[in-house]
Amino acid sequence: MSQDLLAGIERLLEAPAPKFIDSEAAGGHVTGLTKEAGLPASNQDLAWLAQALAGSADSLLALYRRWDGMRLFADQHDMDTCFYFLPISDMAEEKAQLEDWMQLGLEQAHDYVEHLDESGRQAFYGIPEWWRSAVVFAGFGYAPERFFIATEGVHRGRIFTHEHDGGYSIKVAESSDELLRQLAEDPAGFMRRNYGVGYHDVARYLPE
């Protein structure tokens, strides 16, 4: 299964001339895209990641065996407008920075720690008990939003992103398998739903 999911990511990396096309209502603007990927992670970094994930995300670990970080759907005129997987060496520092943002949500946490947002997705304010073992592994350019996975507790294996504007975290995928599938099968929808800085009107992704 992991190999099939990685094949989908590999197709994104090998796309000859990828582009996003906005909806007709928004003018149909075409954004040329680019991408880049790192070399396979080192054995030492992979050992750290395997221990941190504790079996909660086999497909994510498999991805890092191939590429130690990557950028996808980057605007060819501004590569920081993108989605990215962090290099393993950056994960701990990014988690510490994200925790500072999550502290801001503690003011709302006394009202409700977990709830469903308007789209029916699981969301929570503040810092959950399982945060100490969570792994921060991805994010968006020009935004403090980061993706993290719960490696223990009731949400083990689920992936969340923190919405800094609202001070809450929201579930984006039931598993790393589902996240990789979203990226490979519906790039336009994934970026439109989750990226608060750009690509608000994107309707289609074309590989060439």
Sequence and secondary structure as in RCSB ss.txt:
>XXXX:A:sequence
MSQDLLAGIERLLEAPAPKFIDSEAAGGHVTGLTKEAGLPASNQDLAWLAQALAGSADSLLALYRRWDGMRLFAD
QHDMDTCFYFLPISDMAEEKAQLEDWMQLGLEQAHDYVEHLDESGRQAFYGIPEWWRSAVVFAGFGYAPERFFIA
TEGVHRGRIFTHEHDGGYSIKVAESSDELLRQLAEDPAGFMRRNYGVGYHDVARYLPE
>XXXX:A:secstr
 HHHHHHHHHHHHH SS EEEE GGGT  EEEEEEEE     HHHHHHHHHHHTTS HHHHHHHHH S EEEEEE
TTBTTSSEEE  GGGHHHHHHHHHHHHHTTHHHHTT SEEE TTS EEEES  GGGGG EEEEEETTS  EEEE 
 SSTTTT EEEEETTTTEEEEEESSHHHHHHHHHH HHHHHHHH SSS TTEEEEE  
